[in-house]
Amino acid sequence: MDYNISLSTSLMPNSSQYINLSVRPAIYYSLPYRLLGTIAATLILIVGLSGNLLVITVITWSSKMRSPTNCYLVSLSFSDMLFLLHATAPFIWELYVMIGQWTLGTHACRIIVAMQYLCVDTSALSMAAFSVERWVAICHPMRAQTLCTVNRALKIIAGIWIFCAAYNCVWLFTLDTQVVEYVYGTYRTCTYKFSRMRYSTVYLLDFILFYTLPLGLIFVMYTQITLRLFKFHKSICLNLNKGKSESNRNAVVKMLMAVVILFAVFWFPYRTLVVYNSFVTPKRTDYWLILFVKTMAYLNSTVNPILYNAMSKKFRRAFRLLITQTSCFGRQSKMNSVLGSRRTECIRSRDYFRHVQQQRHQLSRTVANLTQANESQALASNNKNEALAEG
């Protein structure tokens, strides 16, 4: 079994068009493995999707939250959401089929793997981008007025996604589904289209471009940021207003540093295991080790919204305000609906009462007219009788 290529699939290393393993038994994951994997992945999926969606909603909804740094955080949250959908969800499904079996088709095999790497790579470059933005804002404040803008951040984010999409298009042409024969029949697996050794260079290049280099660059920039902030610490304390501003800036830097550190920690097991299995024999393919590695990677896409809420007062206020206004809007809508229904009922009742009154008035007029007509007829009849009597 080969676990290098995907965070949701168990891939076969053979590149032949038809894999003949007639003595292969039907192997399934153990019940404890399934239960633990299902519970962990489901919780991560629910918390991660809701948390990242809330971050995107807060930043796009509140004009005060639309800063260059937060634009990069939106990109990071969006990539985390896509990653959870394309990695965690298929992983839960695969726990209940045979190990290595792929049931979602050839196109899904290629697209899901490509989307996983696209999301991971855009996350790494988004973190590098907001680290550069903070470095410019703090270490070169005069340039920040022209370089650190929302429009420039949006252009950089678009460039990051386009570059990563082009880079990861290779997975659309180098993966395929192949037939595996076992004792009870055949099934399909998502695997390499060519020889396994051709992919070692790809994994190593991916490790360097989207893990080692970004983290190295980020480490250098945050070192300079820390020295810069420490250098002006005394002068900041002398000016109260400036001190508050710098304190907020320090809090943002600490939060972003925590995001980067968690990314490095959570992705280190998977990245190193991929490189190890690409060049070392025998490969590490223990199922429980793979579960641990995958869970660590999944967690990285879940913890960031929790981190924002824990370390940023601005995010906490924005979260609270959004939830409060949403609930108030819901209550107001419900109240308006109730009042509207009552108002409609009142209008209908008033119209009905008015109609009844009109009918009564019309009936009264009709009765009065009939009475007057009868009286006139009776008077005429009496006059006629009197005339006949006199004649």
Secondary structure, 3 states (H helix, E strand, C coil): CECCCCCCCCECCCCCCEEECCCCCCCCCCHHHHHHHHHHHHHHHHHHHHHHHHHHHHHHHCHHHCCHHHHHHHHHHHHHHHHHHHHHHHHHHHCCCCCCCCCCCHHHHHHHHHHHHHHHHHHHHHHHHHHHHHHHHHHCHHHHHHHCCHHHHHHHHHHHHHHHHHHHHHHHHHEEEEEEEECCEEEEEEEECCCHHHHHHHHHHHHHHHHHHHHHHHHHHHHHHHHHHHHCHHHHHHCHHHHHHHHHHHHHHHHHHHHHHHHHHHHHHHHHHHHHHHHCCCCCCCHHHHHHHHHHHHHHHHHHHHHHHHHCHHHHHHHHHHHHHHHHHHHHHHHHHHHHHHHHHHHHHHHHHHHHHHHHHHHHHHHHHHHHHHHHHHHHHHHHHHHHHHC
